[in-house]
Amino acid sequence: MGKSFDPAKDIGSLDGKVILVTGGNAGLGKQTVAYLAAHSPTRIYLAARTESKARDAISDIKNSVPNACEIVFLPLDLTSFSSIADAASTFKSQESRLDILINNAGIMAPPYSTTKEGYEIQFGTNHMGHALLTKLLIPTMLDTAKQPGSDVRIVNLSSMGHQMPVSKGIEFDQQALEKESTWRRYGSSKLANILFARSLALEYPTITSVSLHPGVILTDLFDNLRTNIFMKVGLYIYGIIGMILPGHYQGPEGGALNTTWCATTAKDELESGAYYMPVGKKSSGSSFARDEGLRKKLWEYTEAELQKHGY
Ligand SMILES: NC(=O)c1ccc[n+]([C@@H]2O[C@H](COP(=O)([O-])OP(=O)(O)OC[C@H]3O[C@@H](n4cnc5c(N)ncnc54)[C@H](OP(=O)(O)O)[C@@H]3O)[C@@H](O)[C@H]2O)c1
């Protein structure tokens, strides 16, 4: 059973903090922005692909959260390295600190395709895109971590689905991934989110880096599955399971709790590199999630790929 956590009462002061949430225009990301905005950070950057949805989300949050902090739309398409680089440089031109980076955006179970740089679309969006964004923002976060009283965090949204990856855990050959099922590709991308948070924790000890499963919540993430009546019934049952499983919640209000807890709970309650189930319950994850060789291989592969593209 996870911790009881009420964002209205349990979030401490976010005074002076600058926060960036990817995929903040919908689902869990939007709710996370709403929870955080109520606690007066200096600014929240809502990084998102679809501008109209981002503008609507900002106006919804401002209408529903009295005294919401400033929320700034930051254009970001995680399937394109140049878009990610533009987002990072826009951010850095406006801010000298970054206290909390929430790598929340994600896609699940689309048909095989690739990102602009040729990564399988789920691995490319969920892992490679966030890896580049994080890399470009790390210098700002390291500077922030040097400030007195700072508490800098990276929060990666993973999933229980990481337990169902391809047979090797992660397939680095992006073309070979076409033969795998879309679910296994999703599982591998979410496994990468856990392993990468562990690597960030080791590489950057002054930053607290964690990963998490948010729960089971019927958001737009499931759009690829609403293809026929059988899938719709299946999703309805999935929603009911979400209500029954302990620590799992129906609706973004519940689904954003674990992210918000990881981003705001007292630093000594968090273990850098750890993976959390809802809410705030440390979990070892799958055996692949604890595989030191795979963690190192993913880090080296990711660094080499980013360097190959000039980052
Ligand atoms: N919901 C669940 O039950 C569940 C369970 C386990 C894990 N998760 C994880 O939780 C995270 C949030 O999921 P959600 O349920 O809130 O899904 P969602 O409602 O579909 O929201 C996903 C967000 O990601 C953004 N996004 C997708 N592709 C992008 C791209 N190329 N560049 C920038 N942003 C992009 C979307 O923006 P646009 O709409 O503009 O494309 C949207 O804001 C994901 O990482 C997911 O894997 C969710």
The ligand as an ORCA input file, in Angstrom:
! r2SCAN-3c Opt
* xyz 0 1
  N      -2.197      6.552    -18.164
  C      -1.664      5.441    -17.663
  O      -2.379      4.507    -17.233
  C      -0.177      5.293    -17.593
  C       0.324      4.113    -17.023
  C       1.705      3.963    -16.962
  C       2.547      4.962    -17.420
  N       2.028      6.088    -17.984
  C       2.977      7.115    -18.492
  O       2.565      8.394    -18.065
  C       2.988      9.396    -19.001
  C       1.836     10.339    -19.313
  O       0.809      9.581    -19.918
  P      -0.716     10.058    -20.001
  O      -1.532      8.891    -19.562
  O      -0.896     11.364    -19.360
  O      -0.860     10.167    -21.578
  P      -1.581     11.277    -22.515
  O      -2.799     11.810    -21.863
  O      -1.681     10.631    -23.848
  O      -0.492     12.427    -22.537
  C       0.730     12.214    -23.187
  C       1.426     13.541    -23.368
  O       2.647     13.306    -24.102
  C       2.720     14.276    -25.132
  N       3.490     13.795    -26.274
  C       3.306     12.687    -27.009
  N       4.212     12.636    -28.009
  C       4.982     13.744    -27.886
  C       6.060     14.283    -28.622
  N       6.533     13.687    -29.727
  N       6.612     15.439    -28.209
  C       6.142     16.092    -27.126
  N       5.101     15.646    -26.394
  C       4.520     14.489    -26.778
  C       1.278     14.536    -25.537
  O       1.210     15.772    -26.204
  P       0.310     15.947    -27.552
  O      -1.051     15.559    -27.136
  O       0.462     17.355    -27.917
  O       0.882     14.995    -28.551
  C       0.621     14.560    -24.160
  O       0.800     15.813    -23.556
  C       3.528      8.634    -20.215
  O       4.934      8.666    -20.194
  C       3.015      7.218    -20.007
  O       3.873      6.234    -20.570
  C       0.681      6.291    -18.072
*
